[in-house]
Amino acid sequence: MAGSSIDVVVDDKEVSDYLQALQAKMGSLHIPLADIGESLLLSHEDRWDKQVSPDGEAWRALSPAYKKVKPQNKDKILILYGYLKNLHYQVDNNTLRLGTDEVYGATHQFGDPSRNIPARPWLGISRDDEDNMIGILKQYFTS
């Protein structure tokens, strides 16, 4: 993913132990991580439609100057043609990456002061996402 992506790094001993135990049980985390990837796609789509960050903050409004010249979707933030909304995930045995192939993804995530583009964080993990991920992992212990 050349555009922008996130790597979720587990920095919690309890969760880390939980993942290690699940990997020992299953041999690979590929299937549960794919389930988490699907969950994150739905979560990001919902936030995208609401035009809010993973923290629930509304994206910064478009400048009046840009609204004047924007050829379509003039009232929508981060949407010209809708390509940035199309996220993808990749999974291997113990890694999940979620992001976009669009090269301008990072520009909008972090901003670009030299071009007067404010940061509009759209890619990330919310507290609800974390709870959903733990719930998905717990399901694999009970099955």
C-alpha atoms as one frame of an Amber mdcrd trajectory, in Angstrom:
protein
   0.000   0.000   0.000   1.919   2.971  -1.270  -0.582   5.651  -0.237  -1.276
   5.519   3.478  -1.739   2.659   5.876  -1.775   1.852   9.556  -0.075  -0.924
  11.442  -1.701  -1.870  14.703   1.030  -2.549  17.232  -0.040  -4.305  20.409
   1.534  -2.501  23.346  -0.497  -4.189  26.059   0.843  -7.264  27.861  -2.598
  -8.780  28.422  -3.614  -8.428  24.777  -0.186  -9.566  23.608  -0.432 -12.683
  25.795  -3.921 -13.249  24.439  -2.695 -13.071  20.838   0.212 -15.410  21.565
  -2.131 -17.953  23.151  -4.486 -17.721  20.177  -1.611 -18.175  17.752  -0.446
 -21.230  19.718  -3.968 -22.640  19.518  -4.520 -21.939  15.807  -0.991 -21.933
  14.399  -1.747 -18.756  12.472  -3.691 -15.577  13.129  -4.572 -15.191   9.440
  -8.292 -15.962   9.769  -9.006 -13.857  12.883  -6.971 -10.978  11.445  -8.992
 -11.147   8.221 -12.166 -10.925  10.318 -10.731  -7.878  12.055  -9.832  -6.401
   8.646 -13.453  -6.774   7.496 -14.663  -5.160  10.735 -12.289  -2.229  10.248
 -13.472  -1.722   6.663 -17.051  -1.355   7.918 -15.991   0.962  10.720 -13.994
   3.195   8.379 -16.849   3.327   5.875 -19.228   4.436   8.632 -16.830   7.170
   9.795 -16.195   8.204   6.203 -19.919   8.683   5.641 -20.075  10.783   8.831
 -16.879  12.620   7.793 -15.230  12.167  11.174 -11.844  10.980  12.415 -11.375
   7.751  14.366 -11.607   9.942  17.493 -15.027  11.174  16.348 -13.875  14.694
  15.480 -15.391  16.269  12.371 -12.944  16.766   9.513 -11.843  20.349   8.962
 -14.097  22.144   6.510 -13.029  22.833   2.950 -11.730  26.309   2.306 -14.123
  28.622   0.470 -11.505  29.067  -2.286 -11.271  25.319  -2.904 -15.049  24.910
  -2.825 -15.294  27.434  -5.670 -12.999  25.468  -7.973 -13.835  21.921  -6.887
 -15.424  20.287  -9.938 -17.806  17.936  -8.085 -18.892  16.871  -4.610 -18.414
  20.477  -3.524 -20.076  19.872  -0.152 -18.078  16.732   0.702 -14.725  16.687
   2.427 -12.005  14.316   1.101 -14.297  13.282  -1.722 -13.650  14.370  -5.266
 -14.105  11.049  -7.056 -14.350   8.811  -3.972 -11.137   6.845  -4.506  -9.717
   7.570  -1.051 -12.708   5.893   0.599 -11.798   2.523  -0.925  -9.620   0.909
   1.712  -7.983  -2.499   1.482  -6.328  -4.767   3.980  -3.551  -7.320   3.769
  -3.065 -10.218   6.171  -0.308 -12.720   6.714   0.135 -15.150   9.605   0.464
 -12.475  12.279   0.140  -9.057  10.616  -2.801  -6.942   9.471  -2.260  -3.791
   7.416  -5.122  -1.503   6.449  -4.879   1.427   4.086  -5.237   2.920   0.643
  -3.216   2.630  -2.540  -3.876   6.283  -3.338  -0.594   8.201  -3.051  -2.341
  11.302  -1.707  -3.748   9.381   1.280  -0.915  10.449   3.573  -1.281  14.094
   2.491  -4.841  14.175   3.738  -4.127  12.113   6.855  -1.244  14.301   8.038
  -1.766  17.525   6.063   0.667  19.469   3.925   1.248  23.012   5.218   3.303
  23.931   2.139   0.154  23.445   0.021  -2.260  24.760   2.646  -3.841  21.322
   3.147  -4.865  20.722   6.764  -4.601  17.313   8.405  -7.875  15.436   8.283
  -7.208  12.141  10.067  -9.437   9.550   8.462  -7.418   6.385   8.935  -7.022
   4.879  12.381  -8.448   2.795  15.170 -11.176   4.029  17.492 -11.918   2.747
  20.986 -14.947   0.913  19.524 -12.624  -0.671  16.943 -10.359  -1.895  19.747
 -13.336  -3.392  21.582 -14.531  -5.080  18.375 -11.070  -6.515  17.714 -10.885
  -8.009  21.197 -14.406  -9.407  20.778 -13.445 -11.054  17.496 -10.360 -12.610
  19.060 -12.352 -13.874  22.051 -14.736 -15.694  19.695 -11.847 -17.847  18.492
 -11.085 -18.988  22.025 -14.628 -20.223  22.516 -14.819 -22.094  19.200
